Amino acid sequence: MEVSEDAEPPDLAMPRTVDPVGLDLEIRRVDHESPAERNHVLALLREYYAADEGYAERRYRWLYRDNPHGQARTYLATHRTSGAPVGLTSVFPRQAIVGGQLRLGAIGGDGYVPPAFRKMGIVTALHRAALADMGTDSDQVGFMYGPPEPNNLKGLLRAGSVVVGEVQRLSRVLHPRALGPHSRSLPTLLANAITRALVVPSSKLHVEWCSTTPDARVDRVWKKVAPHKKGIFMVRDATFYSWRFSQSPSGEQAPCIVFDRDEPIGTGVLERRGARAAIVDVMSVPWRQREVLRALLLECKQFDAVH
């Protein structure tokens, strides 16, 4: 999802204070150094992530304040009279190489409006405020992207975003159990044949797990990969990899390095979900990507399937 600075006429650019639906509201960019502002953000994040006690605080510290590419740009809607927060959205900075130049992009997330204030135009107003803040200066976010939640997509489109593609989730079955309950009733010979057909081919590569601090071996892979990337691609150096995956408060994603003998040729991130696993990131030079992916699949051979 990319926000175009030319998507709307200049007279629709949002000022710092807006009244999108006739309510007494103020929309402004949050100062994360202000304790009062942080409390407003955390009040909404606690409601959004209510099922996981303490997660909002961990997420806020990690994602909003400790991001090595910059603090989050958060836009908050508050009731002007009472000061109560009634909605927010954030964009999280990501360095990108665009046409050979280092630019600051961002991925959007955490768009939330409490149920009592929905369908009033608040989400659209928040996204317009984020759009109005974009620019080409070195400290400004120049574009945002991401696969939004369905409930957030309409607000993004109304604010000037453009759909430029789709994200697809693919699965690789590794055991007949992943085919569903009917797999239990398969004849033994057929089940054995399916199991053999699902075996991932062996690989001469091997995998080692990253350290929890920035791992210099990731930088070795990044320096090989970056010159071969075309168009727009995101920076994935050792500092970013460590922050994004090793230090994530969920603790569910494990970054690793793929080696050909003693030479690191790729990286990956694995996430384990019960009987299934997920490969959530792969980085390698183009001509070795299939080999790297196979090595990562072999790391998941004890699971029923990999997403």
C-alpha positions as CSV (number, residue, x, y, z in Angstrom):
1,M,0.0,0.0,0.0
2,E,1.6,3.2,-1.1
3,V,0.4,6.7,-0.3
4,S,0.9,9.2,-3.1
5,E,1.5,12.8,-2.3
6,D,-0.4,13.8,-5.4
7,A,-3.4,11.6,-4.7
8,E,-5.7,14.5,-3.6
9,P,-5.9,18.2,-4.5
10,P,-4.0,20.6,-2.3
11,D,-7.1,22.1,-0.7
12,L,-7.9,18.7,0.9
13,A,-4.6,18.6,2.9
14,M,-5.5,18.2,6.6
15,P,-4.5,20.9,9.1
16,R,-3.3,20.1,12.6
17,T,-6.9,20.4,14.0
18,V,-9.8,18.9,12.1
19,D,-13.5,18.3,12.7
20,P,-14.3,15.4,10.4
21,V,-17.8,14.5,11.6
22,G,-19.2,17.5,13.5
23,L,-17.7,16.2,16.7
24,D,-15.5,18.3,19.0
25,L,-12.3,16.6,17.9
26,E,-8.6,17.5,17.6
27,I,-6.3,15.4,15.4
28,R,-2.5,15.9,15.9
29,R,0.8,14.1,15.6
30,V,1.9,12.6,18.9
31,D,5.0,13.7,20.8
32,H,6.4,10.4,22.1
33,E,8.6,12.3,24.5
34,S,5.6,13.6,26.4
35,P,4.3,11.3,29.2
36,A,0.8,12.6,28.8
37,E,0.8,11.9,25.0
38,R,2.3,8.4,25.7
39,N,-0.5,7.7,28.1
40,H,-3.1,8.6,25.5
41,V,-1.5,6.2,23.0
42,L,-1.2,3.4,25.6
43,A,-4.8,3.8,26.6
44,L,-6.0,2.9,23.1
45,L,-3.3,0.2,22.6
46,R,-4.4,-1.5,25.8
47,E,-7.9,-1.6,24.6
48,Y,-6.8,-2.8,21.1
49,Y,-4.6,-5.6,22.6
50,A,-6.8,-6.3,25.6
51,A,-6.5,-10.1,25.2
52,D,-2.7,-10.0,26.0
53,E,-2.0,-8.2,29.3
54,G,1.1,-6.1,29.2
55,Y,1.6,-6.6,25.5
56,A,0.7,-2.9,24.7
57,E,3.5,-1.6,26.9
58,R,6.0,-4.0,25.4
59,R,4.9,-3.3,21.9
60,Y,5.0,0.5,22.5
61,R,8.5,0.5,23.8
62,W,9.9,-1.8,21.1
63,L,8.0,-0.7,18.0
64,Y,7.2,3.0,18.7
65,R,10.4,4.1,20.5
66,D,13.2,1.7,19.9
67,N,13.0,1.3,16.1
68,P,16.5,1.9,14.7
69,H,15.0,3.6,11.6
70,G,13.2,6.2,13.7
71,Q,10.3,6.7,16.2
72,A,6.8,6.0,15.1
73,R,4.8,8.8,13.5
74,T,1.5,8.5,15.4
75,Y,-1.6,10.5,14.8
76,L,-4.1,10.8,17.6
77,A,-7.8,11.9,17.7
78,T,-8.9,13.3,21.0
79,H,-12.2,14.9,22.3
80,R,-11.3,18.5,22.5
81,T,-13.2,19.3,25.6
82,S,-12.4,16.2,27.8
83,G,-9.1,15.3,26.2
84,A,-10.2,11.7,25.9
85,P,-8.5,9.7,23.1
86,V,-10.9,8.3,20.5
87,G,-8.7,7.0,17.7
88,L,-5.1,6.6,16.5
89,T,-3.0,5.4,13.6
90,S,0.7,5.0,13.2
91,V,3.3,4.7,10.5
92,F,6.6,2.9,11.5
93,P,9.7,4.1,9.7
94,R,11.6,1.7,7.4
95,Q,14.6,2.7,5.4
96,A,14.3,1.8,1.8
97,I,16.5,2.0,-1.3
98,V,14.5,3.7,-4.1
99,G,16.2,4.0,-7.5
100,G,19.6,3.6,-5.8
101,Q,18.9,6.3,-3.2
102,L,18.3,5.8,0.5
103,R,14.8,7.0,1.4
104,L,12.6,6.9,4.5
105,G,9.4,4.9,4.0
106,A,7.1,3.5,6.6
107,I,4.7,0.6,7.2
108,G,1.3,1.5,8.5
109,G,-0.3,-0.2,11.5
110,D,-2.2,0.0,14.8
111,G,-5.1,1.9,13.2
112,Y,-7.8,1.8,15.9
113,V,-11.0,3.6,16.8
114,P,-13.2,2.4,19.8
115,P,-16.5,0.9,18.7
116,A,-18.6,3.9,20.0
117,F,-16.7,6.3,17.6
118,R,-16.6,4.2,14.4
119,K,-18.2,5.1,11.0
120,M,-17.8,8.8,11.8
121,G,-14.8,9.5,9.5
122,I,-12.2,9.5,12.2
123,V,-10.0,6.8,10.5
124,T,-10.0,8.7,7.2
125,A,-9.1,12.0,9.0
126,L,-6.2,10.2,10.8
127,H,-4.8,8.9,7.5
128,R,-5.1,12.3,5.9
129,A,-3.1,13.8,8.7
130,A,-0.4,11.2,8.1
131,L,-0.5,12.0,4.4
132,A,-0.2,15.7,5.0
133,D,3.0,15.1,7.0
134,M,4.8,13.3,4.2
135,G,7.6,14.9,2.3
136,T,11.0,14.5,0.7
137,D,13.2,16.0,3.4
138,S,15.6,13.5,5.1
139,D,13.6,13.4,8.3
140,Q,10.2,13.0,6.7
141,V,8.5,9.8,5.7
142,G,8.2,9.8,1.9
143,F,5.8,6.9,1.4
144,M,3.9,4.3,3.4
145,Y,3.0,0.7,2.5
146,G,1.6,-2.5,3.9
147,P,-1.2,-5.0,3.7
148,P,-3.9,-3.3,5.8
149,E,-6.6,-4.9,7.9
150,P,-9.8,-5.0,5.8
151,N,-11.6,-2.6,8.1
152,N,-8.8,0.0,7.6
153,L,-8.5,-0.3,3.9
154,K,-11.5,2.0,3.0
155,G,-10.2,4.7,5.2
156,L,-6.7,4.5,3.6
157,L,-8.3,4.7,0.1
158,R,-10.4,7.7,1.0
159,A,-7.3,9.4,2.4
160,G,-5.4,9.0,-0.9
161,S,-3.7,5.6,-0.8
162,V,-3.4,3.4,-3.9
163,V,-3.7,-0.4,-4.2
164,V,-0.6,-1.4,-6.1
165,G,-0.6,-5.2,-5.5
166,E,-1.7,-8.1,-3.3
167,V,-0.1,-10.1,-0.6
168,Q,-0.5,-13.9,-1.0
169,R,0.0,-16.5,1.7
170,L,1.3,-19.8,0.3
171,S,1.6,-23.2,2.1
172,R,3.9,-26.2,1.7
173,V,2.4,-29.4,3.2
174,L,5.1,-31.5,4.8
175,H,3.0,-34.3,6.3
176,P,-0.4,-35.9,5.4
177,R,-1.8,-34.7,8.8
178,A,-1.9,-31.2,7.3
179,L,-4.5,-32.3,4.8
180,G,-7.2,-32.4,7.5
181,P,-9.1,-35.0,9.5
182,H,-9.6,-37.3,6.4
183,S,-5.8,-38.0,6.4
184,R,-6.4,-40.3,9.4
185,S,-8.5,-42.7,7.3
186,L,-6.1,-43.0,4.4
187,P,-4.9,-46.5,3.6
188,T,-1.4,-47.1,5.0
189,L,0.2,-47.6,1.6
190,L,-1.4,-44.4,0.2
191,A,-0.4,-42.4,3.4
192,N,3.2,-43.7,3.0
193,A,3.3,-42.7,-0.6
194,I,2.0,-39.2,0.1
195,T,4.5,-38.8,2.9
196,R,7.4,-39.7,0.6
197,A,6.1,-37.3,-2.1
198,L,6.0,-34.5,0.5
199,V,9.6,-34.9,1.6
200,V,11.7,-31.8,1.0
201,P,14.8,-32.6,-1.1
202,S,18.1,-32.6,0.8
203,S,20.4,-29.6,0.8
204,K,24.2,-29.1,1.0
205,L,23.5,-25.8,2.9
206,H,23.1,-25.5,6.6
207,V,21.4,-23.1,9.0
208,E,22.7,-21.4,12.1
209,W,20.6,-19.2,14.4
210,C,21.4,-15.5,14.8
211,S,22.6,-14.0,18.0
212,T,20.2,-11.7,19.9
213,T,22.4,-8.7,19.3
214,P,23.2,-7.4,15.8
215,D,24.9,-10.3,14.0
216,A,27.7,-9.3,11.6
217,R,26.9,-12.3,9.5
218,V,23.6,-10.7,8.5
219,D,25.5,-7.7,7.3
220,R,27.7,-9.9,5.1
221,V,24.5,-11.3,3.4
222,W,23.0,-7.8,3.1
223,K,26.1,-6.4,1.3
224,K,25.9,-9.3,-1.2
225,V,22.1,-8.9,-1.8
226,A,21.7,-5.1,-1.9
227,P,23.6,-4.5,-5.2
228,H,21.3,-6.9,-7.0
229,K,18.0,-5.5,-5.8
230,K,16.0,-3.4,-8.3
231,G,13.2,-0.9,-7.9
232,I,12.1,-0.4,-4.3
233,F,13.4,-2.6,-1.5
234,M,13.7,-2.3,2.2
235,V,17.0,-2.2,4.2
236,R,17.6,-5.4,6.2
237,D,20.9,-5.0,7.8
238,A,22.1,-6.6,11.0
239,T,20.8,-3.8,13.3
240,F,17.3,-4.0,11.7
241,Y,17.2,-7.8,11.7
242,S,18.1,-7.9,15.4
243,W,15.5,-5.3,16.4
244,R,12.7,-6.6,14.2
245,F,13.0,-10.3,14.9
246,S,15.3,-11.1,17.9
247,Q,13.9,-8.3,20.1
248,S,10.3,-8.5,19.1
249,P,8.1,-8.7,22.3
250,S,6.1,-11.7,20.9
251,G,9.3,-13.8,21.0
252,E,7.8,-16.0,18.3
253,Q,10.2,-15.3,15.4
254,A,13.7,-16.6,15.1
255,P,16.1,-15.2,12.6
256,C,18.8,-17.5,11.1
257,I,21.6,-17.5,8.6
258,V,22.0,-20.0,5.7
259,F,25.5,-21.1,5.0
260,D,27.2,-22.8,2.0
261,R,30.1,-24.3,4.0
262,D,31.6,-21.3,5.8
263,E,30.1,-18.6,3.6
264,P,26.7,-17.0,4.6
265,I,24.6,-16.7,1.5
266,G,21.1,-16.0,2.9
267,T,19.0,-15.2,5.9
268,G,15.5,-16.3,7.0
269,V,13.1,-15.9,9.8
270,L,11.0,-18.8,11.1
271,E,7.9,-18.7,13.3
272,R,6.5,-21.7,15.0
273,R,2.8,-22.1,15.5
274,G,1.9,-25.4,17.1
275,A,2.1,-28.1,14.4
276,R,2.8,-25.6,11.7
277,A,5.6,-23.2,11.0
278,A,5.9,-20.0,8.9
279,I,8.8,-18.5,6.9
280,V,8.2,-14.8,7.4
281,D,11.4,-13.4,5.7
282,V,13.9,-14.6,3.2
283,M,17.0,-12.7,1.9
284,S,19.5,-14.0,-0.6
285,V,21.0,-13.2,-4.0
286,P,18.4,-14.0,-6.7
287,W,20.2,-17.0,-8.2
288,R,20.4,-18.8,-4.8
289,Q,17.0,-18.0,-3.5
290,R,15.5,-21.5,-4.2
291,E,18.5,-23.2,-2.5
292,V,18.1,-20.9,0.6
293,L,14.3,-21.5,0.7
294,R,14.9,-25.3,0.6
295,A,17.3,-25.1,3.5
296,L,14.8,-23.2,5.5
297,L,12.1,-25.7,4.7
298,L,14.4,-28.5,5.9
299,E,14.6,-26.7,9.2
300,C,10.8,-27.1,9.5
301,K,10.7,-30.8,8.6
302,Q,9.2,-31.8,12.0
303,F,6.1,-29.7,11.3
304,D,3.0,-30.7,9.4
305,A,3.1,-27.6,7.1
306,V,4.9,-24.4,6.4
307,H,3.2,-21.1,5.5
